[in-house]
């Protein structure tokens, strides 16, 4: 009985990890990829590079996304163009479709590539999209372009648009491949959803909460965010699963395409932040329970589903991220009172804060070769350290004290022009200071760190692939940003009578 349940569970996990499931969902939402076949003009020794996920060379003795004896490299993980000798037609990429890569589309090569170009030109000119080339399919990575006017084939009926990923690959600089959007509403909705887990959202959300709503809640949310991101990124580097294969998956986003994917850290932060916010504010602020729970659930679902839509994660990876963050939240949420109290009042807090966050960063950097996820982890740890040090200093100087408990629960103030205008002014001024601080510290820190450790600073991307450059760079820059958010900007507001 137990063996049968185990077998069924494994089969279910395999189905949820299948990239064709992601491709079917993308088709349902009106996303169509353009995967041209090999052109006759391409030399026999070269394959066309698929910017939405190129096949990578197989290294003998290599585990999943690992390096074997015959494929050692001290450089960053990077996708390579496949040659005829190890073509995916011959061995299906052999290494299990590394970092969002998949087998080369076979058959109908030259004619299909010409049809794709003609179709794209027609869509750009406002032509009819109902008859077109062979593009992505959820079945075999190829198929016939679906007519959006037919029932059940996709949501929405707006005219298709040709789009490219908004941001380039953070490691390789690839811009990604064009794809076709047939439902613009879902495209914008899920683009917004995925941005809820990106840096720019947090550089606005945490300060807004700190300056305009409740500093007590914001401090604790930052602690949750730091631990969730650290554990999520570290788990990725231990499991080392790769991004969904493309084709059949359309890479609507490519910024994180070179990183590992299990679990989804977007799903983790998109679950931990709203539910922790709900747990911290319910009872402290007056609002209906169903409103808070519904908002947290909607936020989490939007972020999780957006990662599948973007082609960055399988369904299994998103579910795992959701459950993992729920587990972390169950452990850390009850301890937030003790952590926050220690950070504020203990005379040993500054030393512990610095040592803890630096040690966690060093641990994260030893788990795998350099990738942008290392920088993201150090960035969160640096921000958390800076915010914690600033909170300790605020408490020490008697600045921005928390309201007394007898005033609880707080009633939300009625929205008026004065309140909204003052809040927006604080947010605009404060975020401008943070962005200026970040830009100035970036310009100063990288050359200084490179000079200190003896690394050439001519190519910044290459220089930052050295741990001795990336780790102090991230800690200094984002530690300063976190410190400014909690201490310097509120001090500026006091001077300008904007508190």
C-alpha positions in Angstrom: 0.0 0.0 0.0 2.7 2.5 1.0 4.7 1.5 -2.1 1.8 2.1 -4.4 1.2 5.5 -2.8 4.9 6.4 -3.2 4.7 5.3 -6.9 1.6 7.4 -7.5 3.2 10.4 -5.8 6.3 10.1 -7.9 4.2 9.9 -11.1 2.2 12.9 -10.0 5.4 14.9 -9.4 6.6 13.9 -12.9 3.4 15.1 -14.5 3.5 18.4 -12.6 7.2 18.9 -13.6 6.4 18.3 -17.3 7.2 21.4 -19.4 4.4 20.5 -21.8 1.9 21.3 -18.9 3.5 24.8 -18.8 3.2 25.1 -22.6 -0.5 24.1 -22.5 -1.2 26.7 -19.9 0.6 29.3 -21.9 -1.4 28.3 -25.0 -4.7 28.6 -23.0 -3.6 32.1 -22.0 -2.9 33.1 -25.5 0.9 32.9 -25.6 2.5 31.6 -28.8 6.1 31.0 -29.4 8.0 31.2 -32.7 10.5 28.4 -32.9 12.1 28.4 -36.4 13.8 25.3 -37.6 17.3 25.0 -38.9 17.8 27.1 -42.0 19.6 25.7 -45.1 21.9 28.6 -44.9 23.2 27.5 -41.5 26.6 25.7 -41.7 26.7 22.0 -41.0 28.7 22.6 -37.8 26.4 25.2 -36.3 22.8 25.2 -35.0 20.6 28.2 -34.7 20.7 29.6 -31.3 17.3 29.7 -29.5 17.5 32.7 -27.3 14.5 31.4 -25.3 16.6 28.5 -24.3 19.4 27.0 -26.4 20.5 23.4 -26.1 23.7 23.0 -24.2 26.6 20.6 -24.6 26.6 17.4 -22.7 29.5 16.7 -20.4 30.3 13.0 -19.8 29.8 12.0 -16.2 27.7 15.1 -15.5 24.7 15.0 -13.2 21.8 17.2 -13.7 23.1 20.7 -14.3 26.3 19.7 -12.7 29.8 19.4 -14.1 31.6 16.1 -14.8 35.2 15.2 -15.0 35.5 16.1 -18.6 33.7 19.4 -18.4 35.3 21.5 -15.7 35.0 25.2 -15.7 35.8 28.0 -13.3 33.5 30.4 -15.0 29.8 31.0 -14.6 27.1 28.6 -15.7 26.4 29.5 -19.3 24.4 28.0 -22.1 26.3 26.9 -25.1 25.2 26.5 -28.7 24.8 22.8 -29.7 26.8 21.3 -32.6 25.9 18.5 -35.0 28.1 16.1 -33.1 26.0 16.4 -30.0 22.8 17.6 -31.6 19.6 17.1 -29.6 18.1 15.3 -32.6 20.7 12.6 -31.9 20.6 12.5 -28.1 17.7 14.8 -27.0 20.2 17.1 -25.6 21.5 14.2 -23.5 21.8 16.2 -20.3 18.2 16.7 -19.5 17.5 20.0 -21.1 19.7 22.4 -19.2 18.4 25.8 -18.0 15.3 26.0 -20.1 16.7 24.2 -23.1 15.2 21.5 -25.3 15.6 19.4 -28.4 16.1 21.1 -31.8 12.9 21.2 -33.8 13.2 18.6 -36.6 11.7 18.6 -40.1 10.3 21.3 -42.4 13.4 23.4 -41.8 13.9 25.9 -44.5 10.2 26.3 -45.5 9.1 26.5 -41.9 11.6 29.2 -41.1 10.5 31.3 -44.1 6.8 30.8 -43.0 7.7 32.1 -39.5 9.3 35.2 -40.9 6.4 35.8 -43.2 3.9 35.4 -40.4 5.8 37.7 -38.0 6.0 40.3 -40.7 2.2 40.0 -41.3 1.4 40.4 -37.6 3.7 43.5 -37.4 1.8 45.0 -40.3 -1.5 44.3 -38.7 -2.3 41.2 -40.8 -4.4 38.3 -40.0 -3.0 35.8 -37.5 -5.4 33.0 -38.2 -3.2 31.4 -40.8 0.4 31.2 -40.0 3.5 29.2 -39.6 4.3 26.3 -37.4 4.9 27.5 -33.9 4.9 26.1 -30.4 2.7 23.2 -29.4 2.1 21.7 -26.1 2.4 18.2 -27.6 5.8 17.9 -29.3 7.3 21.3 -29.1 5.7 22.1 -32.5 2.3 22.3 -34.1 0.1 24.6 -36.0 -0.7 28.1 -34.9 -4.0 28.2 -33.2 -6.8 30.4 -34.4 -7.6 32.7 -31.5 -11.1 33.0 -32.7 -11.8 29.3 -32.1 -13.5 28.5 -28.9 -11.4 27.0 -26.1 -8.0 27.5 -27.7 -7.1 30.7 -25.8 -8.5 33.3 -23.6 -9.5 36.6 -25.1 -9.9 37.7 -28.6 -7.7 40.8 -29.0 -5.5 41.2 -32.0 -2.1 39.4 -31.5 1.0 41.4 -30.8 4.7 40.5 -31.2 6.6 41.0 -27.9 10.1 40.4 -26.6 11.1 39.8 -23.0 11.2 43.0 -21.0 14.7 42.4 -19.6 17.7 40.6 -20.9 19.2 37.5 -19.3 21.0 38.7 -16.2 24.0 36.3 -16.8 24.4 36.1 -20.5 22.9 39.3 -21.7 20.6 37.5 -24.2 17.5 39.5 -25.1 15.3 36.5 -25.7 13.2 35.5 -28.7 10.1 37.2 -30.0 6.7 35.6 -29.1 3.1 36.3 -29.9 0.6 37.6 -27.3 -3.1 37.0 -28.1 -4.5 38.1 -24.8 -3.0 41.4 -23.7 -5.0 41.6 -20.4 -3.4 38.4 -19.1 0.0 39.4 -20.4 -0.1 42.7 -18.4 -1.8 41.0 -15.4 0.9 38.3 -15.1 3.7 40.8 -15.8 2.5 42.8 -12.8 2.2 39.6 -10.8 5.8 38.5 -11.5 7.0 42.1 -10.7 5.6 41.6 -7.2 8.7 39.4 -6.6 11.3 41.6 -8.2 13.8 44.1 -6.7 12.0 47.2 -7.7 8.8 46.2 -6.0 10.5 45.6 -2.7 12.5 48.9 -3.0 9.1 50.6 -3.1 6.9 48.3 -0.9 9.0 48.1 2.2 9.8 51.8 2.4 6.1 52.7 1.8 5.1 50.5 4.7 7.9 51.8 6.8 7.2 55.5 6.1 3.5 55.7 5.7 1.9 52.7 7.5 3.7 50.9 10.3 7.4 50.7 10.9 6.9 47.8 13.4 5.3 45.7 10.6 7.9 46.6 8.0 10.9 45.7 10.2 9.5 42.2 10.8 8.5 41.7 7.2 12.1 42.4 6.1 13.3 39.7 8.5 10.8 37.2 6.9 11.8 38.2 3.4 15.6 37.8 4.1 15.2 34.3 5.6 12.8 33.2 2.9 15.0 34.4 0.0 18.2 33.0 1.6 16.6 29.5 2.2 14.9 29.5 -1.2 18.1 30.4 -3.2 20.2 28.0 -1.2 17.8 25.2 -1.7 17.9 25.9 -5.5 21.7 25.5 -5.5 21.4 22.2 -3.5 18.7 20.6 -5.7 20.0 22.1 -9.0 16.9 21.6 -11.2 16.8 23.4 -14.5 14.3 25.8 -16.0 11.5 24.3 -18.1 12.6 23.3 -21.6 12.0 25.7 -24.5 10.5 24.6 -26.8 7.8 23.6 -25.9 7.8 26.4 -23.3 7.8 30.0 -24.4 10.2 32.1 -22.4 8.1 35.2 -21.8 10.8 36.2 -19.3 14.5 35.4 -19.6 16.1 37.5 -16.8 16.4 34.6 -14.4 16.7 31.9 -17.1 20.3 30.9 -16.3 19.5 30.2 -12.6 18.2 27.0 -11.1 14.5 26.7 -10.6 13.5 24.4 -7.7 11.8 25.8 -5.7 10.3 29.0 -7.1 11.6 31.9 -4.9 9.1 34.2 -6.5 6.4 31.9 -5.3 8.1 31.7 -1.9 8.3 35.5 -1.4 4.9 36.0 -3.1 3.4 33.7 -0.4 5.5 34.6 2.7 5.2 38.4 2.4 1.4 38.7 2.0 0.6 36.1 4.6 3.1 37.4 7.1 1.7 40.9 6.5 -1.8 39.5 7.2 -0.6 37.8 10.4 1.3 40.8 11.6 -1.5 43.4 10.9 -4.7 41.5 11.8 -5.6 42.4 15.4 -3.1 45.3 15.2 -5.2 47.2 12.6 -8.9 47.2 12.3 -10.1 45.5 9.1 -12.3 42.5 8.2 -10.7 39.1 8.5 -12.0 37.9 5.1 -10.6 41.0 3.4 -7.1 40.4 4.8 -7.1 36.7 4.0 -8.6 37.3 0.6 -5.9 39.9 -0.3 -3.1 37.6 0.9 -4.5 34.6 -1.0 -5.0 36.7 -4.2 -1.5 38.1 -4.0 0.0 34.7 -3.6 -2.0 33.1 -6.4 -1.2 35.9 -8.8 2.6 35.6 -8.2 2.6 31.8 -8.3 0.5 31.5 -11.5 2.6 34.3 -13.2 5.8 32.2 -12.9 4.2 29.4 -14.9 2.8 31.9 -17.5 6.3 33.4 -17.8 7.8 30.0 -18.6 10.2 30.3 -15.7 8.8 27.4 -13.5 6.9 24.2 -13.8 3.7 23.7 -11.8 5.6 21.4 -9.4 8.2 24.1 -8.6 5.6 26.7 -7.9 3.7 24.4 -5.6 6.9 23.5 -3.8 7.7 27.2 -3.4 4.3 27.8 -1.9 4.5 24.9 0.6 8.2 25.6 1.5 7.4 29.3 2.3 4.4 28.2 4.4 6.7 25.9 6.4 9.3 28.6 6.9 6.6 31.0 7.9 5.2 28.5 10.5 8.7 28.4 12.1 9.8 32.0 11.9 6.5 33.9 12.5 6.3 32.9 16.2 10.0 33.9 16.7 9.6 37.4 15.2 8.9 39.0 18.6 12.2 37.6 20.0 14.2 38.5 16.9 12.9 42.0 16.6 13.3 42.6 20.4 16.9 41.4 20.3 17.8 43.6 17.3 16.4 46.6 19.0 17.6 46.2 22.6 20.6 43.9 22.9 24.0 45.6 23.3 25.4 42.7 21.3 22.9 43.1 18.4 25.2 45.0 16.0 28.0 42.4 16.2 25.5 39.5 15.9 23.7 41.2 13.0 26.9 41.7 11.0 28.4 38.3 11.7 25.2 36.4 11.0 24.4 38.0 7.7 28.0 37.8 6.4 28.2 34.2 7.5 25.0 33.3 5.6 26.3 35.1 2.5 29.6 33.2 2.6 27.6 29.9 3.0 25.4 30.7 0.1 28.4 31.6 -2.1 30.0 28.2 -1.5 27.0 26.1 -2.6 27.6 26.4 -6.3 29.6 28.3 -9.0 28.8 32.0 -9.5 25.4 33.0 -10.8 23.1 36.0 -10.4 21.2 34.1 -7.6 24.3 34.5 -5.5 24.0 38.3 -5.9 20.3 38.2 -5.1 21.0 36.3 -1.8 23.7 38.8 -0.8 21.5 41.7 -1.8 18.7 40.5 0.6 21.2 39.7 3.4 22.8 43.1 3.0 19.5 44.9 3.0 18.4 43.0 6.1 21.6 43.8 7.9 21.4 47.5 7.1 17.8 47.7 8.2 18.5 45.8 11.4 21.4 48.0 12.3 19.4 51.2 11.6 16.5 49.9 13.8 19.0 49.3 16.6 20.3 52.9 16.2 16.8 54.3 16.1 16.0 52.6 19.4 19.2 53.6 21.0 18.6 57.3 20.1 14.9 57.2 20.9 13.9 57.9 17.4 10.7 56.6 15.8 9.5 54.6 18.8 6.7 52.1 18.3 3.3 53.2 19.5 2.3 51.9 23.0 0.2 48.7 23.1 -2.7 50.3 24.8 -3.5 52.2 21.6 -4.1 49.0 19.7 -5.9 48.2 17.5 -5.3 51.1 15.1 -8.1 52.4 13.0 -7.1 53.2 9.4 -7.3 56.9 8.7 -9.9 58.0 6.2 -8.4 58.7 2.9 -8.3 62.4 2.0 -6.3 64.6 -0.4 -4.0 65.8 2.3 -3.2 62.3 3.6 -2.7 60.8 0.1 -0.6 63.8 -1.1 1.6 63.7 2.0 2.1 59.9 1.7 3.0 60.1 -2.0 5.4 63.0 -1.3 7.2 60.9 1.3 7.3 57.9 -1.0 8.6 59.9 -4.0 11.2 61.8 -2.0 12.3 58.7 -0.1 12.6 56.4 -3.0 14.5 59.0 -5.0 17.0 59.2 -2.1 17.3 55.4 -2.0 17.8 55.1 -5.8 20.4 57.9 -5.7 22.1 56.2 -2.8 22.1 52.9 -4.7 23.5 54.5 -7.9 26.2 56.4 -6.0 27.3 53.4 -4.0 27.4 51.2 -7.0 29.6 53.7 -8.9 32.0 53.9 -5.9 32.0 50.4 -4.6 32.9 48.2 -7.6 36.1 50.0 -8.6 37.2 50.2 -4.9 36.5 46.5 -4.2 38.2 45.4 -7.5 41.3 47.5 -6.6 41.3 46.1 -3.1 41.2 42.4 -4.2 43.3 42.8 -7.3 40.5 42.1 -9.9 40.3 44.0 -13.2 37.3 46.3 -13.2 37.1 47.0 -16.9 34.4 44.4 -17.5 32.0 44.9 -14.5 29.9 41.8 -15.4 33.1 39.6 -15.4 34.5 41.2 -12.3 31.3 40.6 -10.3 31.6 36.8 -11.0 34.3 36.8 -8.4 32.9 36.1 -4.9 35.5 38.5 -3.3 34.0 41.3 -5.5 30.3 40.4 -5.6 29.8 39.7 -1.9 31.3 43.0 -0.5 29.7 44.9 -3.3 26.2 43.7 -2.6 26.6 44.0 1.2 28.0 47.6 1.0 25.5 48.9 -1.6 22.4 47.3 -0.2 23.4 47.5 3.4 23.6 51.3 2.9 20.2 51.3 1.1 18.6 49.3 4.0 20.2 51.6 6.6 19.1 54.7 4.7 15.5 53.4 4.4 15.1 52.9 8.2 17.3 55.7 9.6 18.4 58.4 7.2 15.3 58.9 5.2 13.0 59.2 8.3 15.5 61.6 9.7 15.2 63.7 6.5 11.4 63.6 6.8 11.7 65.0 10.4 13.9 67.8 9.1 11.4 68.6 6.4 8.4 68.3 8.7 7.1 65.4 6.7 7.0 62.8 9.5 
